[in-house]
């Protein structure tokens, strides 16, 4: 994991995947707004034009969750490109089209296409083209491949009449035959991967609440390495966590399914996979207890300064799900607290699964509040909040006990310090140095 974090590719991928990831909460909020405007229980939704606008908004925004593969392809390519990001993004969507039509043609020539209902067959329609159902993995693979080719060849320029074929265009020319060959290779190799994914899905489902808790633990503990993206993206957005049909549309991944269920008037309750969408509990509730414990354990003369540091950090975690300032301070000053935090976060999600609490709480409070009314009777918002409040108390007492018992140098205790960023954490480790605990609050 440390090697992954330190490699240039690992760092570039971790940053690149954030480009498409960051649009998901925004799209989710807009979807929730559209659902509200089509809910006849709300007086505003009974106005015909408002209802029509809500229907259009809901259906158009839902298309993003149905077509995440091209979104990730373009986003990752642009995010990982070192220069000329617009050209990389354009090349990505071109290569995406080349790939799906190439695979479709090859499968058609070899009589591999299945007629009729494609649900459960391993094939699906992407942008109207029938190919093997690779889900969001296709977008990730092609996005990364496009970026690698682009970064290697975009700097090569030609003179004279050949000028047109240099730079980003050269990268595209090289990329086209590569993705065509890749489409043929994956036509035969991807079914084997699908079998592995299916077995993984069955394993996850069979572990029940333990599996949910393990996911919650790993999602937190892997954050310093950047590997958490390789965990939550497949679990939430691909067939690893299962698939289903909502209103006749085949969907993969618990998050995509939940969003479709949220928008559907034919669904009375979110599916069981929604328990995997509760990781925001650590952001909205649990870290509040941790921060309060840090404040209470600070030296008396430092409490005012610590409060000034913690309040905006907690605000960022609760509202937007940005937990870096708090979590990376655990890594710097008291790594054991970060490990305990990951364990408790996993236990919190396991409890939610045991109680069969179904909500959509992924990013932070803003998204959660936007989802709360649309989810309504389809979920268990009140129960989720109650468990969250209990977790605040548990976090507070456990963190306070550990800080005082082990004399951990959390912000405000002795000469230990300030809140840190992931960049500072990475910089310290790249230099092979421990964090300097003598940094002052001021």
C-alpha positions in Angstrom: 0.0 0.0 0.0 2.9 2.4 0.8 4.5 1.5 -2.5 1.2 2.3 -4.3 1.0 5.7 -2.6 4.6 6.6 -3.4 4.4 5.7 -7.1 3.7 8.5 -9.6 1.0 6.4 -11.2 -0.7 5.7 -7.9 -0.7 9.4 -7.1 -2.0 10.4 -10.5 -4.7 7.8 -10.5 -5.9 8.8 -7.0 -6.1 12.4 -8.1 -7.6 11.7 -11.5 -10.5 9.5 -10.3 -11.6 12.4 -8.1 -12.7 14.4 -11.2 -15.7 12.2 -11.9 -16.2 11.2 -8.3 -16.8 14.8 -7.2 -19.7 15.3 -9.6 -21.7 12.5 -8.0 -22.9 14.4 -4.9 -23.9 17.3 -7.1 -25.9 15.0 -9.4 -27.4 13.3 -6.4 -28.6 16.6 -4.9 -30.2 17.6 -8.2 -31.9 14.2 -8.5 -33.3 14.6 -5.0 -34.6 18.0 -5.9 -36.3 16.6 -9.0 -37.9 13.8 -6.9 -39.2 16.5 -4.5 -40.8 18.4 -7.4 -42.6 15.3 -8.5 -43.9 14.3 -5.0 -47.6 15.1 -4.9 -47.5 15.3 -1.1 -45.7 18.6 -1.6 -48.1 21.4 -2.6 -45.6 22.9 -5.1 -45.5 19.6 -7.0 -49.2 19.9 -7.7 -48.5 22.8 -10.1 -48.4 21.2 -13.5 -45.4 23.1 -14.9 -43.4 22.5 -11.7 -44.2 18.8 -11.8 -43.2 18.6 -15.5 -39.9 20.4 -14.8 -39.3 18.0 -11.8 -39.9 15.0 -14.1 -37.5 16.3 -16.7 -34.9 17.1 -14.1 -35.2 13.8 -12.4 -35.0 11.7 -15.6 -32.2 13.7 -17.2 -30.0 13.7 -14.0 -30.6 10.0 -13.5 -29.0 9.3 -16.8 -25.6 10.1 -15.3 -25.9 7.2 -12.9 -27.0 5.0 -15.7 -24.0 6.0 -17.9 -21.2 6.3 -15.4 -18.7 4.5 -17.6 -18.2 7.3 -20.2 -18.3 9.9 -17.4 -15.4 8.1 -15.6 -13.5 7.6 -18.9 -13.5 11.3 -19.7 -13.0 12.4 -16.1 -10.1 10.1 -15.3 -8.3 10.9 -18.6 -8.6 14.6 -18.0 -7.6 14.3 -14.4 -4.5 12.2 -15.1 -3.3 14.2 -18.1 -0.2 16.2 -17.4 -1.0 18.8 -20.0 -3.6 19.6 -22.7 -6.3 18.1 -20.5 -9.1 19.1 -22.9 -7.4 17.1 -25.7 -7.1 14.2 -23.4 -10.8 14.3 -22.5 -11.7 14.5 -26.2 -9.5 11.6 -27.1 -11.0 9.6 -24.2 -14.6 9.9 -25.5 -13.4 9.2 -29.0 -11.6 6.0 -27.9 -14.6 5.1 -25.8 -16.8 5.1 -28.9 -14.1 3.2 -30.9 -14.0 0.6 -28.2 -17.7 -0.1 -27.8 -18.4 -0.2 -31.6 -15.3 -2.4 -32.1 -16.4 -4.9 -29.5 -20.0 -4.9 -30.8 -18.7 -5.5 -34.4 -16.4 -8.3 -33.3 -19.1 -10.0 -31.2 -21.6 -9.6 -34.1 -19.2 -11.2 -36.6 -18.6 -14.1 -34.2 -22.3 -14.6 -33.3 -21.7 -13.7 -29.7 -24.5 -11.2 -29.2 -27.5 -12.3 -27.3 -31.0 -11.5 -28.4 -33.9 -10.4 -26.1 -33.7 -9.5 -22.4 -30.0 -8.9 -21.5 -30.5 -8.9 -17.7 -28.2 -11.5 -16.1 -26.5 -12.4 -19.4 -23.3 -10.5 -18.9 -24.1 -8.2 -21.8 -25.7 -4.8 -21.8 -26.3 -1.7 -23.8 -23.9 1.2 -23.4 -25.0 4.4 -25.2 -27.3 2.2 -27.3 -24.5 -0.3 -28.3 -24.7 -3.9 -27.1 -21.4 -5.2 -25.7 -20.2 -7.1 -22.7 -21.4 -5.5 -19.5 -18.2 -4.1 -18.0 -19.9 -1.4 -16.0 -17.8 1.5 -14.6 -14.7 -0.7 -15.0 -14.8 0.0 -18.7 -14.6 3.8 -18.1 -11.8 3.4 -15.6 -9.8 1.1 -17.9 -10.2 3.4 -21.0 -9.7 6.6 -19.0 -6.4 5.4 -17.5 -5.2 4.0 -20.9 -6.1 7.2 -22.7 -4.1 9.2 -20.1 -1.1 7.0 -20.3 -1.0 7.2 -24.1 -1.6 11.0 -24.0 1.1 11.7 -21.5 3.6 9.6 -23.5 3.0 11.1 -26.9 1.3 14.5 -26.6 4.7 16.3 -26.6 5.8 14.9 -29.9 5.3 17.5 -32.7 5.9 17.3 -36.4 6.7 20.1 -38.9 5.1 21.0 -42.2 2.3 19.0 -43.7 2.7 16.4 -40.9 2.0 19.0 -38.2 -1.7 17.9 -38.0 -0.6 14.4 -36.9 1.5 15.5 -33.9 0.7 16.2 -30.2 -2.7 15.0 -29.0 -3.7 13.8 -32.4 -0.7 11.5 -32.5 -1.8 10.1 -29.1 -5.3 9.5 -30.6 -3.8 7.7 -33.7 -1.8 5.4 -31.5 -4.7 4.8 -29.2 -7.2 3.7 -31.8 -5.6 0.4 -32.8 -4.7 -0.3 -29.1 -8.3 0.0 -28.0 -9.5 -2.1 -31.0 -7.1 -4.9 -30.0 -8.1 -4.4 -26.4 -11.8 -4.8 -27.2 -11.1 -8.2 -28.9 -9.0 -9.4 -26.0 -11.6 -8.4 -23.4 -14.4 -10.1 -25.4 -12.8 -13.4 -24.4 -11.2 -12.4 -21.1 -13.9 -10.3 -19.4 -16.4 -13.2 -18.9 -13.7 -14.8 -16.6 -13.5 -11.5 -14.7 -17.3 -11.4 -14.5 -17.3 -14.8 -13.0 -14.8 -13.6 -10.3 -16.9 -10.5 -9.7 -20.0 -12.7 -9.3 -18.3 -14.9 -6.7 -17.1 -11.7 -4.9 -20.7 -10.4 -4.9 -21.9 -13.7 -3.4 -19.2 -13.5 -0.7 -20.0 -10.0 0.2 -23.8 -10.7 0.5 -23.2 -13.9 2.5 -21.1 -12.1 5.1 -24.1 -9.8 5.9 -23.4 -7.1 8.5 -19.8 -8.2 9.0 -19.1 -7.5 5.3 -20.7 -4.0 5.6 -18.5 -3.4 8.7 -15.4 -4.6 7.0 -16.1 -2.3 4.1 -16.5 0.6 6.5 -13.2 -0.2 8.2 -11.3 -0.6 5.0 -12.7 2.5 3.4 -11.3 4.6 6.3 -8.0 2.8 6.9 -7.0 2.9 3.2 -7.4 6.7 2.9 -3.7 7.5 3.5 -2.7 5.2 0.6 -5.3 6.4 -1.9 -6.4 2.8 -2.3 -9.8 3.5 -0.8 -10.9 4.7 -4.3 -10.2 1.2 -5.6 -12.5 -0.1 -2.9 -15.5 2.1 -2.8 -15.8 2.7 -6.5 -16.4 -1.0 -7.4 -18.5 -1.6 -4.3 -20.8 1.4 -4.8 -20.8 1.8 -8.6 -20.3 -1.7 -10.1 -21.7 -5.2 -10.1 -19.4 -6.1 -7.2 -22.2 -5.1 -4.8 -24.9 -6.5 -7.0 -27.3 -5.5 -9.8 -31.0 -5.0 -10.3 -33.7 -3.7 -12.5 -35.6 -0.6 -11.6 -38.5 0.5 -13.9 -37.2 -1.7 -16.6 -33.6 -0.3 -16.5 -30.8 -2.7 -15.6 -28.4 -1.1 -13.1 -25.2 -2.2 -11.4 -23.9 -1.0 -8.0 -25.7 -0.1 -4.8 -25.4 3.6 -5.4 -26.8 3.5 -8.9 -29.6 1.2 -7.8 -30.5 3.4 -4.8 -30.6 6.5 -7.0 -33.0 4.9 -9.4 -35.1 3.6 -6.5 -35.2 7.1 -5.1 -36.5 8.5 -8.4 -39.0 5.6 -9.0 -42.7 6.0 -8.0 -43.0 2.2 -8.1 -40.5 1.6 -5.3 -41.8 1.8 -1.7 -38.4 1.1 0.1 -34.8 1.4 -0.8 -33.1 -2.0 -1.5 -31.0 -3.8 1.1 -27.8 -2.7 -0.6 -28.4 0.9 0.7 -26.7 -0.1 4.0 -23.4 0.3 2.1 -24.3 3.9 1.5 -24.0 5.0 5.1 -20.3 5.8 5.3 -21.1 9.5 5.9 -21.9 8.6 9.5 -18.2 8.9 10.3 -18.1 12.3 8.6 -21.4 13.7 10.0 -21.4 12.3 13.5 -18.5 10.2 14.6 -15.7 12.7 14.0 -17.7 15.3 15.9 -17.2 13.2 19.0 -13.6 12.7 18.2 -13.1 16.5 17.8 -14.8 17.3 21.0 -12.6 14.8 22.8 -9.5 16.5 21.4 -10.8 19.9 22.5 -11.6 18.7 26.0 -8.2 17.0 26.4 -6.3 20.1 25.2 -4.3 22.1 27.8 -6.4 24.9 29.3 -4.2 27.7 27.8 -4.6 26.2 24.3 -8.3 25.5 24.3 -9.3 28.7 22.6 -6.8 28.2 19.8 -7.8 24.5 19.4 -11.5 25.5 19.2 -10.6 27.9 16.4 -8.9 25.0 14.5 -11.5 22.3 15.2 -14.7 24.2 14.4 -14.0 24.8 10.7 -12.5 21.3 10.4 -15.6 19.7 11.9 -17.8 22.0 9.8 -16.1 20.8 6.6 -16.5 17.1 7.7 -20.1 17.4 8.7 -21.4 19.5 5.7 -19.2 18.4 2.8 -17.6 15.2 4.0 -14.1 16.7 3.9 -12.4 14.8 6.8 -8.8 15.3 5.9 -7.8 17.9 8.5 -9.0 15.8 11.4 -8.1 12.3 10.1 -4.6 13.2 9.0 -3.9 14.8 12.4 -4.5 11.4 13.9 -1.9 10.0 11.5 0.7 12.6 12.4 0.3 12.9 16.2 -1.4 9.7 17.3 -1.7 7.0 14.6 -3.5 4.7 17.0 -6.4 7.1 17.0 -6.7 6.7 13.2 -6.8 2.9 13.5 -9.4 3.1 16.3 -11.4 5.6 14.2 -11.4 3.1 11.2 -12.5 0.3 13.5 -15.3 2.3 15.1 -16.4 3.5 11.6 -16.7 -0.1 10.5 -18.6 -1.0 13.7 -21.0 1.9 13.1 -21.8 0.7 9.6 -22.2 -2.9 10.8 -24.7 -1.7 13.4 -26.6 0.1 10.7 -26.7 -3.1 8.7 -27.8 -5.2 11.7 -30.7 -2.7 12.3 -31.4 -2.8 8.5 -31.3 1.0 8.3 -31.5 2.2 4.7 -30.6 5.7 3.8 -28.4 7.5 1.2 -25.6 9.1 3.3 -22.4 9.0 1.3 -20.7 12.4 1.1 -21.8 14.7 3.9 -24.6 16.7 5.6 -25.5 18.8 2.6 -26.1 15.8 0.4 -27.8 13.9 3.3 -30.2 16.8 4.0 -31.0 17.1 0.3 -31.8 13.3 0.2 -33.7 13.2 3.5 -37.1 14.4 2.2 -37.1 12.6 -1.1 -36.1 9.3 0.7 -38.9 9.8 3.1 -40.8 6.5 3.9 -38.4 4.6 1.5 -35.7 4.9 4.1 -34.9 5.1 7.8 -33.5 8.6 8.3 -34.6 9.1 11.9 -33.0 5.8 13.0 -29.8 6.7 11.2 -29.6 10.0 13.0 -30.2 8.3 16.4 -27.4 5.8 15.7 -25.2 8.7 14.6 -25.8 10.6 17.9 -25.0 7.5 19.9 -21.8 7.1 17.9 -20.8 10.7 18.8 -21.0 9.8 22.5 -19.1 6.5 21.9 -16.3 8.3 20.0 -16.0 11.0 22.6 -15.5 8.7 25.5 -13.2 6.3 23.6 -11.0 9.1 22.2 -10.9 10.9 25.5 -9.9 7.7 27.3 -7.1 6.9 24.8 -5.8 10.5 24.6 -5.5 10.8 28.4 -4.5 7.2 29.2 -1.8 7.1 26.5 -0.9 10.7 26.8 -1.3 11.2 23.1 -0.1 14.5 21.6 -3.3 15.6 19.9 -3.8 19.3 19.0 -3.5 21.5 22.1 -1.6 19.1 24.3 1.9 20.3 25.1 3.7 21.5 22.0 1.8 19.4 19.6 0.1 21.4 17.3 -2.1 21.9 14.4 -4.3 20.2 11.9 -2.5 18.7 8.9 -3.3 17.9 5.3 -2.7 14.8 3.2 -0.1 16.7 1.2 1.9 17.3 4.4 1.5 13.7 5.4 2.8 12.5 2.0 5.6 15.0 2.0 6.8 13.8 5.4 6.8 10.2 4.3 8.5 10.8 1.0 11.3 12.5 2.9 11.4 9.5 5.3 10.9 11.8 8.3 8.5 11.7 11.2 6.1 14.6 11.6 7.5 17.5 13.6 5.6 17.6 16.8 7.0 20.9 17.9 4.9 23.1 15.6 2.9 25.6 17.6 -0.7 26.4 17.5 0.0 29.9 16.4 
